[in-house]
Amino acid sequence: MRVSLQEVVLMVRRNRRTMGPELNSMYGCAVEARFAEDQQRQRKVDLLNVEGST
């Protein structure tokens, strides 16, 4: 089963209240960072596609 990063981020945000604070911030930060990284990579790809198509 493959979950998108967005789904994982949502799950983490939803589960924050049920997880312990240490695990919470560690896991949460890792996922958020990974998510932001992915967004940036996608933006670069989009930019390249735009530049390549002109």
C-alpha distance matrix in Angstrom:
0.0 3.8 6.5 10.0 12.8 14.6 12.3 12.5 16.2 16.7 15.1 17.4 20.3 19.8 19.7 22.6 25.1 23.5 23.0 26.1 27.8 27.6 23.9 23.5 25.5 24.1 20.4 21.2 23.3 20.9 18.2 20.9 22.4 19.3 18.8 22.4 22.3 19.6 21.7 24.7 23.3 22.3 25.9 27.4 25.6 26.8 30.3 30.3 29.4 32.2 34.7 33.8 34.4 37.9
3.8 0.0 3.8 6.6 9.5 11.7 10.1 10.4 13.9 14.8 14.0 16.0 18.7 18.9 19.1 21.6 24.5 23.5 22.7 25.7 26.9 26.7 23.1 22.4 23.9 22.5 18.9 19.3 21.0 18.6 15.7 18.1 19.4 16.1 15.5 19.0 18.8 15.9 18.1 21.0 19.5 18.5 22.1 23.6 21.9 23.1 26.6 26.7 25.9 28.6 31.1 30.4 31.0 34.4
6.5 3.8 0.0 3.8 6.5 8.2 6.3 6.9 10.3 11.1 10.5 12.7 15.2 15.5 16.1 18.5 21.4 20.8 20.2 23.3 24.2 24.3 20.9 19.7 21.1 20.2 16.5 16.4 18.3 16.3 13.0 15.1 16.9 14.0 12.7 16.4 16.8 14.0 15.8 19.0 18.1 17.1 20.4 22.3 21.0 22.0 25.3 26.0 25.3 27.7 30.3 30.1 30.6 33.9
10.0 6.6 3.8 0.0 3.8 5.3 5.3 6.6 8.9 10.1 10.8 12.6 14.5 15.5 16.7 18.5 21.7 21.7 21.1 24.0 24.4 24.4 21.3 19.8 20.5 19.8 16.4 15.6 17.0 15.2 11.7 13.0 14.7 11.8 9.9 13.3 13.8 10.8 12.2 15.6 14.8 13.6 16.7 18.9 17.7 18.5 21.8 22.7 22.1 24.3 26.9 27.0 27.5 30.6
12.8 9.5 6.5 3.8 0.0 3.8 5.4 5.0 6.2 8.6 9.8 10.5 12.3 14.1 15.1 16.3 19.8 20.1 19.1 21.7 21.6 21.5 18.7 17.0 17.3 16.6 13.4 12.4 13.4 11.7 8.2 9.3 10.9 8.3 6.3 9.9 10.7 8.4 9.9 13.2 13.0 12.4 15.3 17.5 17.1 18.0 20.9 22.1 22.1 24.1 26.5 26.9 27.8 30.7
14.6 11.7 8.2 5.3 3.8 0.0 3.8 5.4 5.1 6.2 8.6 9.9 10.6 12.3 14.2 15.4 18.6 19.4 19.0 21.8 21.6 22.1 19.6 17.3 17.6 17.7 14.7 12.7 14.0 13.3 9.6 9.6 12.0 10.3 7.3 10.2 12.1 9.9 10.0 13.7 14.3 13.1 15.3 18.2 17.9 18.1 21.0 22.7 22.5 24.0 26.7 27.5 28.0 30.6
12.3 10.1 6.3 5.3 5.4 3.8 0.0 3.8 5.4 5.1 6.1 8.6 9.8 10.4 12.1 14.2 17.0 17.3 17.3 20.5 20.9 21.7 18.8 16.6 17.8 18.0 14.5 13.1 15.2 14.5 10.8 11.6 14.5 12.7 10.3 13.6 15.4 13.2 13.7 17.4 17.8 16.5 19.0 21.7 21.2 21.4 24.6 26.1 25.6 27.3 30.1 30.6 31.0 33.8
12.5 10.4 6.9 6.6 5.0 5.4 3.8 0.0 3.8 5.4 5.0 6.1 8.5 9.7 10.3 12.0 15.3 15.3 14.6 17.5 17.9 18.3 15.3 13.5 14.7 14.5 10.9 9.9 12.3 11.3 7.7 9.4 12.2 10.5 9.1 12.7 14.2 12.7 13.9 17.3 17.7 17.2 19.8 22.2 22.0 22.7 25.6 27.0 27.0 28.8 31.3 31.9 32.7 35.4
16.2 13.9 10.3 8.9 6.2 5.1 5.4 3.8 0.0 3.8 5.4 5.1 6.1 8.5 9.8 10.5 14.0 14.9 14.2 16.8 16.5 17.1 14.7 12.2 12.7 13.2 10.2 8.0 10.0 10.0 6.4 6.7 10.1 9.5 7.4 10.4 12.8 11.9 12.4 15.6 16.8 16.5 18.5 21.1 21.5 22.0 24.5 26.3 26.6 28.0 30.4 31.5 32.3 34.7
16.7 14.8 11.1 10.1 8.6 6.2 5.1 5.4 3.8 0.0 3.8 5.4 5.1 6.1 8.5 10.0 12.7 13.8 14.1 17.2 17.2 18.6 16.3 13.4 14.6 15.7 12.8 10.4 13.0 13.5 10.1 10.0 13.6 13.2 10.8 13.4 16.1 15.0 14.9 18.4 19.7 18.8 20.6 23.6 23.8 23.8 26.5 28.5 28.4 29.6 32.3 33.3 33.8 36.2
15.1 14.0 10.5 10.8 9.8 8.6 6.1 5.0 5.4 3.8 0.0 3.8 5.4 5.0 6.0 8.5 11.1 11.2 11.5 14.9 15.7 17.0 14.3 11.9 13.9 14.8 11.5 10.0 13.3 13.5 10.4 11.5 15.0 14.3 12.7 15.8 18.1 17.0 17.6 21.0 21.9 21.3 23.5 26.2 26.3 26.6 29.4 31.2 31.1 32.5 35.2 36.0 36.6 39.2
17.4 16.0 12.7 12.6 10.5 9.9 8.6 6.1 5.1 5.4 3.8 0.0 3.8 5.3 5.0 5.9 9.4 9.8 9.1 12.1 12.3 13.5 11.0 8.3 10.1 11.1 8.1 6.4 9.9 10.5 8.0 9.2 12.6 12.7 11.7 14.5 16.8 16.5 17.3 20.2 21.5 21.5 23.4 25.9 26.5 27.1 29.5 31.3 31.7 33.1 35.5 36.5 37.4 39.9
20.3 18.7 15.2 14.5 12.3 10.6 9.8 8.5 6.1 5.1 5.4 3.8 0.0 3.8 5.5 5.3 8.3 10.1 10.3 12.9 12.6 14.5 12.8 9.4 10.6 12.7 10.5 7.7 10.7 12.4 10.0 9.7 13.4 14.2 12.6 14.6 17.6 17.5 17.5 20.4 22.2 22.0 23.4 26.2 27.1 27.2 29.5 31.7 32.0 33.0 35.5 36.9 37.6 39.8
19.8 18.9 15.5 15.5 14.1 12.3 10.4 9.7 8.5 6.1 5.0 5.3 3.8 0.0 3.8 5.7 7.2 8.4 9.9 13.1 13.7 16.0 14.2 11.1 13.2 15.3 12.9 10.7 14.2 15.5 13.1 13.3 17.0 17.4 15.7 18.0 20.9 20.4 20.4 23.6 25.2 24.7 26.3 29.2 29.7 29.7 32.2 34.4 34.4 35.5 38.2 39.3 39.8 42.1
19.7 19.1 16.1 16.7 15.1 14.2 12.1 10.3 9.8 8.5 6.0 5.0 5.5 3.8 0.0 3.8 5.4 5.3 6.3 9.8 11.1 13.3 11.2 8.6 11.5 13.3 10.9 9.7 13.5 14.6 12.8 13.8 17.2 17.6 16.7 19.2 21.7 21.5 22.1 25.1 26.5 26.3 28.2 30.8 31.3 31.7 34.2 36.2 36.4 37.7 40.2 41.3 42.0 44.4
22.6 21.6 18.5 18.5 16.3 15.4 14.2 12.0 10.5 10.0 8.5 5.9 5.3 5.7 3.8 0.0 3.8 5.5 5.4 7.9 8.0 10.6 9.3 6.0 8.5 11.0 9.6 8.0 11.4 13.3 12.2 12.6 15.9 17.0 16.4 18.4 21.0 21.4 21.9 24.5 26.3 26.5 28.0 30.6 31.5 32.0 34.1 36.2 36.8 37.9 40.2 41.5 42.5 44.7
25.1 24.5 21.4 21.7 19.8 18.6 17.0 15.3 14.0 12.7 11.1 9.4 8.3 7.2 5.4 3.8 0.0 3.8 5.8 7.8 8.5 11.8 11.2 8.5 11.1 13.9 13.0 11.6 14.8 17.0 16.0 16.3 19.6 20.8 20.1 22.0 24.7 25.1 25.4 28.1 30.0 30.1 31.4 34.1 35.1 35.4 37.5 39.7 40.2 41.2 43.6 45.0 45.8 48.0
23.5 23.5 20.8 21.7 20.1 19.4 17.3 15.3 14.9 13.8 11.2 9.8 10.1 8.4 5.3 5.5 3.8 0.0 3.8 6.7 9.0 11.8 10.5 8.8 12.3 14.2 12.9 12.6 16.1 17.5 16.6 17.7 20.9 21.6 21.2 23.6 26.0 26.1 26.9 29.7 31.1 31.3 33.0 35.6 36.3 36.8 39.2 41.1 41.5 42.8 45.2 46.3 47.2 49.5
23.0 22.7 20.2 21.1 19.1 19.0 17.3 14.6 14.2 14.1 11.5 9.1 10.3 9.9 6.3 5.4 5.8 3.8 0.0 3.8 6.4 8.4 6.8 5.7 9.4 10.9 9.8 10.2 13.5 14.7 14.4 15.9 18.6 19.4 19.7 22.0 24.0 24.5 25.7 28.1 29.4 30.0 31.9 34.1 34.9 35.8 38.0 39.7 40.4 41.9 44.0 45.1 46.2 48.6
26.1 25.7 23.3 24.0 21.7 21.8 20.5 17.5 16.8 17.2 14.9 12.1 12.9 13.1 9.8 7.9 7.8 6.7 3.8 0.0 3.8 5.7 5.6 5.7 8.6 10.1 10.4 11.2 13.8 15.3 15.9 17.2 19.4 20.7 21.4 23.3 25.2 26.2 27.4 29.5 31.0 31.9 33.6 35.6 36.7 37.8 39.7 41.4 42.4 43.8 45.8 47.0 48.3 50.6
27.8 26.9 24.2 24.4 21.6 21.6 20.9 17.9 16.5 17.2 15.7 12.3 12.6 13.7 11.1 8.0 8.5 9.0 6.4 3.8 0.0 3.8 5.6 4.7 6.1 8.5 9.8 9.9 11.7 14.0 15.0 15.6 17.6 19.5 20.2 21.6 23.6 25.1 26.0 27.8 29.6 30.8 32.1 34.0 35.5 36.5 38.1 40.0 41.2 42.4 44.2 45.7 47.1 49.2
27.6 26.7 24.3 24.4 21.5 22.1 21.7 18.3 17.1 18.6 17.0 13.5 14.5 16.0 13.3 10.6 11.8 11.8 8.4 5.7 3.8 0.0 3.8 5.2 5.5 6.2 8.5 9.7 10.8 12.4 14.2 15.3 16.6 18.4 19.8 21.1 22.6 24.3 25.7 27.1 28.7 30.2 31.7 33.2 34.8 36.1 37.6 39.2 40.7 42.1 43.6 44.9 46.7 48.7
23.9 23.1 20.9 21.3 18.7 19.6 18.8 15.3 14.7 16.3 14.3 11.0 12.8 14.2 11.2 9.3 11.2 10.5 6.8 5.6 5.6 3.8 0.0 3.7 5.7 5.2 5.8 7.9 9.8 10.6 11.9 13.7 15.2 16.3 17.8 19.7 21.0 22.2 23.9 25.6 26.8 28.2 30.0 31.6 32.8 34.2 36.0 37.4 38.7 40.3 42.0 43.0 44.7 47.0
23.5 22.4 19.7 19.8 17.0 17.3 16.6 13.5 12.2 13.4 11.9 8.3 9.4 11.1 8.6 6.0 8.5 8.8 5.7 5.7 4.7 5.2 3.7 0.0 3.8 5.5 5.4 5.6 8.2 9.9 10.5 11.6 13.8 15.2 15.9 17.7 19.6 20.7 21.9 23.9 25.4 26.5 28.1 30.0 31.3 32.3 34.2 35.9 37.0 38.4 40.2 41.5 42.9 45.1
25.5 23.9 21.1 20.5 17.3 17.6 17.8 14.7 12.7 14.6 13.9 10.1 10.6 13.2 11.5 8.5 11.1 12.3 9.4 8.6 6.1 5.5 5.7 3.8 0.0 3.8 5.6 5.0 5.7 8.3 9.8 10.1 11.6 13.8 14.8 15.8 17.7 19.5 20.5 22.0 23.8 25.2 26.4 28.2 29.8 31.0 32.4 34.2 35.6 36.9 38.5 39.9 41.6 43.5
24.1 22.5 20.2 19.8 16.6 17.7 18.0 14.5 13.2 15.7 14.8 11.1 12.7 15.3 13.3 11.0 13.9 14.2 10.9 10.1 8.5 6.2 5.2 5.5 3.8 0.0 3.8 5.5 5.4 6.3 8.7 10.1 10.7 12.3 14.2 15.5 16.6 18.4 20.1 21.3 22.7 24.4 26.0 27.3 28.8 30.4 31.8 33.2 34.8 36.4 37.7 39.0 40.8 42.9
20.4 18.9 16.5 16.4 13.4 14.7 14.5 10.9 10.2 12.8 11.5 8.1 10.5 12.9 10.9 9.6 13.0 12.9 9.8 10.4 9.8 8.5 5.8 5.4 5.6 3.8 0.0 3.8 5.5 5.2 6.2 8.5 9.9 10.6 12.1 14.2 15.3 16.5 18.3 20.1 21.1 22.5 24.4 25.9 27.0 28.5 30.4 31.7 32.9 34.6 36.3 37.3 39.0 41.3
21.2 19.3 16.4 15.6 12.4 12.7 13.1 9.9 8.0 10.4 10.0 6.4 7.7 10.7 9.7 8.0 11.6 12.6 10.2 11.2 9.9 9.7 7.9 5.6 5.0 5.5 3.8 0.0 3.8 5.5 5.3 6.0 8.5 9.9 10.4 12.1 14.1 15.2 16.4 18.3 19.9 21.0 22.5 24.4 25.7 26.8 28.6 30.3 31.4 32.8 34.6 35.9 37.4 39.5
23.3 21.0 18.3 17.0 13.4 14.0 15.2 12.3 10.0 13.0 13.3 9.9 10.7 14.2 13.5 11.4 14.8 16.1 13.5 13.8 11.7 10.8 9.8 8.2 5.7 5.4 5.5 3.8 0.0 3.8 5.5 5.1 5.9 8.4 9.6 10.4 12.0 14.0 15.2 16.4 18.1 19.8 20.9 22.5 24.2 25.5 26.9 28.6 30.1 31.4 32.9 34.3 36.1 38.0
20.9 18.6 16.3 15.2 11.7 13.3 14.5 11.3 10.0 13.5 13.5 10.5 12.4 15.5 14.6 13.3 17.0 17.5 14.7 15.3 14.0 12.4 10.6 9.9 8.3 6.3 5.2 5.5 3.8 0.0 3.8 5.5 5.2 6.1 8.5 10.0 10.5 12.2 14.3 15.5 16.5 18.3 20.1 21.3 22.6 24.3 25.9 27.1 28.6 30.3 31.7 32.8 34.7 36.9
18.2 15.7 13.0 11.7 8.2 9.6 10.8 7.7 6.4 10.1 10.4 8.0 10.0 13.1 12.8 12.2 16.0 16.6 14.4 15.9 15.0 14.2 11.9 10.5 9.8 8.7 6.2 5.3 5.5 3.8 0.0 3.8 5.4 5.0 6.0 8.6 9.8 10.4 12.2 14.2 15.2 16.3 18.3 20.0 21.0 22.4 24.3 25.7 26.8 28.5 30.2 31.2 32.8 35.2
20.9 18.1 15.1 13.0 9.3 9.6 11.6 9.4 6.7 10.0 11.5 9.2 9.7 13.3 13.8 12.6 16.3 17.7 15.9 17.2 15.6 15.3 13.7 11.6 10.1 10.1 8.5 6.0 5.1 5.5 3.8 0.0 3.8 5.4 5.0 6.1 8.5 9.8 10.5 12.4 14.2 15.2 16.5 18.5 20.0 20.9 22.6 24.5 25.6 26.9 28.7 30.1 31.6 33.6
22.4 19.4 16.9 14.7 10.9 12.0 14.5 12.2 10.1 13.6 15.0 12.6 13.4 17.0 17.2 15.9 19.6 20.9 18.6 19.4 17.6 16.6 15.2 13.8 11.6 10.7 9.9 8.5 5.9 5.2 5.4 3.8 0.0 3.8 5.4 5.1 6.1 8.6 9.9 10.6 12.3 14.2 15.4 16.7 18.5 19.9 21.2 22.7 24.4 25.8 27.1 28.5 30.4 32.3
19.3 16.1 14.0 11.8 8.3 10.3 12.7 10.5 9.5 13.2 14.3 12.7 14.2 17.4 17.6 17.0 20.8 21.6 19.4 20.7 19.5 18.4 16.3 15.2 13.8 12.3 10.6 9.9 8.4 6.1 5.0 5.4 3.8 0.0 3.8 5.5 5.1 6.2 8.7 10.0 10.5 12.3 14.3 15.4 16.5 18.3 20.0 21.2 22.5 24.4 25.8 26.8 28.6 30.9
18.8 15.5 12.7 9.9 6.3 7.3 10.3 9.1 7.4 10.8 12.7 11.7 12.6 15.7 16.7 16.4 20.1 21.2 19.7 21.4 20.2 19.8 17.8 15.9 14.8 14.2 12.1 10.4 9.6 8.5 6.0 5.0 5.4 3.8 0.0 3.8 5.4 5.1 6.3 8.7 9.9 10.6 12.4 14.4 15.4 16.5 18.5 20.1 21.1 22.6 24.5 25.6 27.0 29.3
22.4 19.0 16.4 13.3 9.9 10.2 13.6 12.7 10.4 13.4 15.8 14.5 14.6 18.0 19.2 18.4 22.0 23.6 22.0 23.3 21.6 21.1 19.7 17.7 15.8 15.5 14.2 12.1 10.4 10.0 8.6 6.1 5.1 5.5 3.8 0.0 3.8 5.4 5.0 6.3 8.7 9.8 10.6 12.5 14.3 15.2 16.6 18.5 20.0 21.1 22.6 24.2 25.8 27.7
22.3 18.8 16.8 13.8 10.7 12.1 15.4 14.2 12.8 16.1 18.1 16.8 17.6 20.9 21.7 21.0 24.7 26.0 24.0 25.2 23.6 22.6 21.0 19.6 17.7 16.6 15.3 14.1 12.0 10.5 9.8 8.5 6.1 5.1 5.4 3.8 0.0 3.8 5.4 5.2 6.2 8.6 9.9 10.7 12.5 14.2 15.4 16.7 18.5 20.0 21.2 22.5 24.5 26.5
19.6 15.9 14.0 10.8 8.4 9.9 13.2 12.7 11.9 15.0 17.0 16.5 17.5 20.4 21.5 21.4 25.1 26.1 24.5 26.2 25.1 24.3 22.2 20.7 19.5 18.4 16.5 15.2 14.0 12.2 10.4 9.8 8.6 6.2 5.1 5.4 3.8 0.0 3.8 5.4 5.1 6.1 8.6 9.9 10.6 12.2 14.2 15.4 16.4 18.3 20.0 20.8 22.5 24.9
21.7 18.1 15.8 12.2 9.9 10.0 13.7 13.9 12.4 14.9 17.6 17.3 17.5 20.4 22.1 21.9 25.4 26.9 25.7 27.4 26.0 25.7 23.9 21.9 20.5 20.1 18.3 16.4 15.2 14.3 12.2 10.5 9.9 8.7 6.3 5.0 5.4 3.8 0.0 3.8 5.5 5.1 6.2 8.8 9.9 10.5 12.3 14.3 15.3 16.5 18.4 19.8 21.1 23.2
24.7 21.0 19.0 15.6 13.2 13.7 17.4 17.3 15.6 18.4 21.0 20.2 20.4 23.6 25.1 24.5 28.1 29.7 28.1 29.5 27.8 27.1 25.6 23.9 22.0 21.3 20.1 18.3 16.4 15.5 14.2 12.4 10.6 10.0 8.7 6.3 5.2 5.4 3.8 0.0 3.8 5.3 5.0 6.3 8.7 9.7 10.5 12.4 14.2 15.3 16.5 18.2 20.0 21.7
23.3 19.5 18.1 14.8 13.0 14.3 17.8 17.7 16.8 19.7 21.9 21.5 22.2 25.2 26.5 26.3 30.0 31.1 29.4 31.0 29.6 28.7 26.8 25.4 23.8 22.7 21.1 19.9 18.1 16.5 15.2 14.2 12.3 10.5 9.9 8.7 6.2 5.1 5.5 3.8 0.0 3.8 5.4 5.1 6.3 8.6 9.9 10.6 12.4 14.3 15.4 16.3 18.4 20.6
22.3 18.5 17.1 13.6 12.4 13.1 16.5 17.2 16.5 18.8 21.3 21.5 22.0 24.7 26.3 26.5 30.1 31.3 30.0 31.9 30.8 30.2 28.2 26.5 25.2 24.4 22.5 21.0 19.8 18.3 16.3 15.2 14.2 12.3 10.6 9.8 8.6 6.1 5.1 5.3 3.8 0.0 3.8 5.4 5.1 6.1 8.6 9.8 10.5 12.3 14.2 15.1 16.5 18.9
25.9 22.1 20.4 16.7 15.3 15.3 19.0 19.8 18.5 20.6 23.5 23.4 23.4 26.3 28.2 28.0 31.4 33.0 31.9 33.6 32.1 31.7 30.0 28.1 26.4 26.0 24.4 22.5 20.9 20.1 18.3 16.5 15.4 14.3 12.4 10.6 9.9 8.6 6.2 5.0 5.4 3.8 0.0 3.8 5.4 5.0 6.1 8.6 9.8 10.5 12.2 14.0 15.4 17.1
27.4 23.6 22.3 18.9 17.5 18.2 21.7 22.2 21.1 23.6 26.2 25.9 26.2 29.2 30.8 30.6 34.1 35.6 34.1 35.6 34.0 33.2 31.6 30.0 28.2 27.3 25.9 24.4 22.5 21.3 20.0 18.5 16.7 15.4 14.4 12.5 10.7 9.9 8.8 6.3 5.1 5.4 3.8 0.0 3.8 5.4 5.0 6.1 8.5 9.8 10.5 12.0 14.2 15.9
25.6 21.9 21.0 17.7 17.1 17.9 21.2 22.0 21.5 23.8 26.3 26.5 27.1 29.7 31.3 31.5 35.1 36.3 34.9 36.7 35.5 34.8 32.8 31.3 29.8 28.8 27.0 25.7 24.2 22.6 21.0 20.0 18.5 16.5 15.4 14.3 12.5 10.6 9.9 8.7 6.3 5.1 5.4 3.8 0.0 3.8 5.4 5.1 6.1 8.6 9.9 10.3 12.2 14.7
26.8 23.1 22.0 18.5 18.0 18.1 21.4 22.7 22.0 23.8 26.6 27.1 27.2 29.7 31.7 32.0 35.4 36.8 35.8 37.8 36.5 36.1 34.2 32.3 31.0 30.4 28.5 26.8 25.5 24.3 22.4 20.9 19.9 18.3 16.5 15.2 14.2 12.2 10.5 9.7 8.6 6.1 5.0 5.4 3.8 0.0 3.8 5.5 5.1 6.2 8.7 9.8 10.6 12.9
30.3 26.6 25.3 21.8 20.9 21.0 24.6 25.6 24.5 26.5 29.4 29.5 29.5 32.2 34.2 34.1 37.5 39.2 38.0 39.7 38.1 37.6 36.0 34.2 32.4 31.8 30.4 28.6 26.9 25.9 24.3 22.6 21.2 20.0 18.5 16.6 15.4 14.2 12.3 10.5 9.9 8.6 6.1 5.0 5.4 3.8 0.0 3.8 5.4 5.1 6.1 8.4 10.0 11.2
30.3 26.7 26.0 22.7 22.1 22.7 26.1 27.0 26.3 28.5 31.2 31.3 31.7 34.4 36.2 36.2 39.7 41.1 39.7 41.4 40.0 39.2 37.4 35.9 34.2 33.2 31.7 30.3 28.6 27.1 25.7 24.5 22.7 21.2 20.1 18.5 16.7 15.4 14.3 12.4 10.6 9.8 8.6 6.1 5.1 5.5 3.8 0.0 3.8 5.4 5.1 5.9 8.5 10.3
29.4 25.9 25.3 22.1 22.1 22.5 25.6 27.0 26.6 28.4 31.1 31.7 32.0 34.4 36.4 36.8 40.2 41.5 40.4 42.4 41.2 40.7 38.7 37.0 35.6 34.8 32.9 31.4 30.1 28.6 26.8 25.6 24.4 22.5 21.1 20.0 18.5 16.4 15.3 14.2 12.4 10.5 9.8 8.5 6.1 5.1 5.4 3.8 0.0 3.8 5.5 5.0 6.1 8.9
32.2 28.6 27.7 24.3 24.1 24.0 27.3 28.8 28.0 29.6 32.5 33.1 33.0 35.5 37.7 37.9 41.2 42.8 41.9 43.8 42.4 42.1 40.3 38.4 36.9 36.4 34.6 32.8 31.4 30.3 28.5 26.9 25.8 24.4 22.6 21.1 20.0 18.3 16.5 15.3 14.3 12.3 10.5 9.8 8.6 6.2 5.1 5.4 3.8 0.0 3.8 5.5 5.3 6.8
34.7 31.1 30.3 26.9 26.5 26.7 30.1 31.3 30.4 32.3 35.2 35.5 35.5 38.2 40.2 40.2 43.6 45.2 44.0 45.8 44.2 43.6 42.0 40.2 38.5 37.7 36.3 34.6 32.9 31.7 30.2 28.7 27.1 25.8 24.5 22.6 21.2 20.0 18.4 16.5 15.4 14.2 12.2 10.5 9.9 8.7 6.1 5.1 5.5 3.8 0.0 3.8 5.5 5.7
33.8 30.4 30.1 27.0 26.9 27.5 30.6 31.9 31.5 33.3 36.0 36.5 36.9 39.3 41.3 41.5 45.0 46.3 45.1 47.0 45.7 44.9 43.0 41.5 39.9 39.0 37.3 35.9 34.3 32.8 31.2 30.1 28.5 26.8 25.6 24.2 22.5 20.8 19.8 18.2 16.3 15.1 14.0 12.0 10.3 9.8 8.4 5.9 5.0 5.5 3.8 0.0 3.8 5.7
34.4 31.0 30.6 27.5 27.8 28.0 31.0 32.7 32.3 33.8 36.6 37.4 37.6 39.8 42.0 42.5 45.8 47.2 46.2 48.3 47.1 46.7 44.7 42.9 41.6 40.8 39.0 37.4 36.1 34.7 32.8 31.6 30.4 28.6 27.0 25.8 24.5 22.5 21.1 20.0 18.4 16.5 15.4 14.2 12.2 10.6 10.0 8.5 6.1 5.3 5.5 3.8 0.0 3.8
37.9 34.4 33.9 30.6 30.7 30.6 33.8 35.4 34.7 36.2 39.2 39.9 39.8 42.1 44.4 44.7 48.0 49.5 48.6 50.6 49.2 48.7 47.0 45.1 43.5 42.9 41.3 39.5 38.0 36.9 35.2 33.6 32.3 30.9 29.3 27.7 26.5 24.9 23.2 21.7 20.6 18.9 17.1 15.9 14.7 12.9 11.2 10.3 8.9 6.8 5.7 5.7 3.8 0.0
